[in-house]
Amino acid sequence: MTERILITGSNRGIGLALVKEYLKRGANVIAACRKPDAANDLNQLKAANSDSLTIVQLDISNEESISNAAQSISEQFNSLDVLINNAGINSTVPEARNLGQLTNEGMGQVVVTNAIAPVIVTQALMNLLRQGTNPRMVMVSSRMGSVTHAGGNAIAYRMSKAAMNMAAKVLSQQMNGITVITTHPGHVATDMGGASAPVTPAQSAAGLADVIDGLIPQQTGKFYNYTGEEIPW
Ligand SMILES: NC(=O)c1ccc[n+]([C@@H]2O[C@H](COP(=O)([O-])OP(=O)(O)OC[C@H]3O[C@@H](n4cnc5c(N)ncnc54)[C@H](OP(=O)(O)O)[C@@H]3O)[C@@H](O)[C@H]2O)c1
């Protein structure tokens, strides 16, 4: 059976690599991004995969955009098997990083985008997921959100990913019948990860897809590296 998979933040980086990986695996992909008209790579993929790729507008930090996207998706499809909450930011402004200069606004933007928005997106798509086969919801988080591994930098980003991980744990217990995990995609050579990062977007996407494709309900509420090992909270 062809799986239907929705990926947020899919116009570049790990999200775009996930779109390519899942098209390669024969899935039906819904690629969500902020600006579909400017998403050149996605539009090129669409031209070559018109039956299996749908592009939808979704700004995850805008609730109206979330509800419009959910409406449009449910008009076109009656189920969703996998939701990948990939979109995220890592603010480099001092207001989000430097003790002494931190502000509500600087830190809040990171926490809203990385931790709160994925929960609101999940809430909006939960009923469609419930109609899916072996439904799964996956957070693309970070090892930087592990309290065990916490280092002394990027306070807002680390807090946001720790909160994202907690959201996954709580949702794994609230969303009966849906397998929920949180993941670390590796240190990946994207705009966020930097050009010298050791893992390519394609390697990260293939690893994440292997983890997601092999998920069984007993794995709900866990934190996985893209290579498949569990990561301590
Ligand atoms: N790269 C790494 O080494 C690494 C490591 C650990 C975790 N991660 C996580 O992996 C995920 C993907 O990261 P990446 O490396 O691919 O980053 P990236 O290259 O910076 O891409 C980020 C993606 O998220 C989208 N996005 C940001 N804010 C959004 C919003 N409000 N609504 C919708 N889309 C939004 C961006 O869209 P626009 O193009 O419209 O801005 C872009 O598509 C993130 O959650 C990140 O925290 C990355």
The ligand as an SDF file (V2000), in Angstrom:
LIG
                    3D

 48 52  0  0  0  0  0  0  0  0999 V2000
   21.1780   20.6100   10.3280 N   0  0  0  0  0  0  0  0  0  0  0  0
   21.4930   20.0520   11.4960 C   0  0  0  0  0  0  0  0  0  0  0  0
   22.6750   19.7680   11.7820 O   0  0  0  0  0  0  0  0  0  0  0  0
   20.4090   19.7450   12.5020 C   0  0  0  0  0  0  0  0  0  0  0  0
   20.7940   19.1090   13.6890 C   0  0  0  0  0  0  0  0  0  0  0  0
   19.8250   18.7850   14.6250 C   0  0  0  0  0  0  0  0  0  0  0  0
   18.4930   19.0920   14.3650 C   0  0  0  0  0  0  0  0  0  0  0  0
   18.1410   19.7210   13.2080 N   0  0  0  0  0  0  0  0  0  0  0  0
   16.7210   20.0170   12.9960 C   0  0  0  0  0  0  0  0  0  0  0  0
   16.3160   19.5280   11.7230 O   0  0  0  0  0  0  0  0  0  0  0  0
   15.2510   20.3250   11.2140 C   0  0  0  0  0  0  0  0  0  0  0  0
   15.5950   20.7760    9.7990 C   0  0  0  0  0  0  0  0  0  0  0  0
   16.8010   21.5090    9.8710 O   0  0  0  0  0  0  0  0  0  0  0  0
   17.6830   21.8980    8.6000 P   0  0  0  0  0  0  0  0  0  0  0  0
   19.0840   21.6540    8.9760 O   0  0  0  0  0  0  0  0  0  0  0  0
   17.1150   21.3060    7.3800 O   0  0  0  0  0  0  0  0  0  0  0  0
   17.4580   23.4710    8.6290 O   0  0  0  0  0  0  0  0  0  0  0  0
   17.3820   24.5490    7.4590 P   0  0  0  0  0  0  0  0  0  0  0  0
   18.2290   24.1340    6.3200 O   0  0  0  0  0  0  0  0  0  0  0  0
   17.6170   25.8580    8.1190 O   0  0  0  0  0  0  0  0  0  0  0  0
   15.8490   24.4440    6.9820 O   0  0  0  0  0  0  0  0  0  0  0  0
   14.8400   24.7710    7.9070 C   0  0  0  0  0  0  0  0  0  0  0  0
   13.4990   24.5370    7.2380 C   0  0  0  0  0  0  0  0  0  0  0  0
   12.4740   24.8640    8.1960 O   0  0  0  0  0  0  0  0  0  0  0  0
   11.5880   25.7860    7.5700 C   0  0  0  0  0  0  0  0  0  0  0  0
   10.9470   26.6780    8.5400 N   0  0  0  0  0  0  0  0  0  0  0  0
   11.5080   27.4590    9.4900 C   0  0  0  0  0  0  0  0  0  0  0  0
   10.5470   28.1520   10.1430 N   0  0  0  0  0  0  0  0  0  0  0  0
    9.3620   27.7980    9.5770 C   0  0  0  0  0  0  0  0  0  0  0  0
    8.0210   28.1590    9.7900 C   0  0  0  0  0  0  0  0  0  0  0  0
    7.6650   29.0630   10.7190 N   0  0  0  0  0  0  0  0  0  0  0  0
    7.0670   27.5750    9.0380 N   0  0  0  0  0  0  0  0  0  0  0  0
    7.3790   26.6580    8.0920 C   0  0  0  0  0  0  0  0  0  0  0  0
    8.6370   26.2880    7.8210 N   0  0  0  0  0  0  0  0  0  0  0  0
    9.6170   26.8500    8.5590 C   0  0  0  0  0  0  0  0  0  0  0  0
   12.4550   26.5620    6.5900 C   0  0  0  0  0  0  0  0  0  0  0  0
   11.6140   27.2070    5.6310 O   0  0  0  0  0  0  0  0  0  0  0  0
   12.0990   28.5720    4.8640 P   0  0  0  0  0  0  0  0  0  0  0  0
   12.9920   28.1090    3.7470 O   0  0  0  0  0  0  0  0  0  0  0  0
   10.8070   29.1650    4.4090 O   0  0  0  0  0  0  0  0  0  0  0  0
   12.8320   29.4180    5.8580 O   0  0  0  0  0  0  0  0  0  0  0  0
   13.2770   25.4140    6.0200 C   0  0  0  0  0  0  0  0  0  0  0  0
   12.5250   24.7040    5.0760 O   0  0  0  0  0  0  0  0  0  0  0  0
   15.0840   21.4850   12.1960 C   0  0  0  0  0  0  0  0  0  0  0  0
   14.0040   21.2280   13.0510 O   0  0  0  0  0  0  0  0  0  0  0  0
   16.3960   21.4930   12.9640 C   0  0  0  0  0  0  0  0  0  0  0  0
   16.2730   22.0390   14.2510 O   0  0  0  0  0  0  0  0  0  0  0  0
   19.0740   20.0640   12.2690 C   0  0  0  0  0  0  0  0  0  0  0  0
  1  2  1  0
  2  3  2  0
  2  4  1  0
  4  5  1  0
  4 48  2  0
  5  6  2  0
  6  7  1  0
  7  8  2  0
  8  9  1  0
  8 48  1  0
  9 10  1  0
  9 46  1  0
 10 11  1  0
 11 12  1  0
 11 44  1  0
 12 13  1  0
 13 14  1  0
 14 15  2  0
 14 16  1  0
 14 17  1  0
 17 18  1  0
 18 19  2  0
 18 20  1  0
 18 21  1  0
 21 22  1  0
 22 23  1  0
 23 24  1  0
 23 42  1  0
 24 25  1  0
 25 26  1  0
 25 36  1  0
 26 27  1  0
 26 35  1  0
 27 28  2  0
 28 29  1  0
 29 30  1  0
 29 35  2  0
 30 31  1  0
 30 32  2  0
 32 33  1  0
 33 34  2  0
 34 35  1  0
 36 37  1  0
 36 42  1  0
 37 38  1  0
 38 39  2  0
 38 40  1  0
 38 41  1  0
 42 43  1  0
 44 45  1  0
 44 46  1  0
 46 47  1  0
M  CHG  2   8   1  16  -1
M  END
$$$$
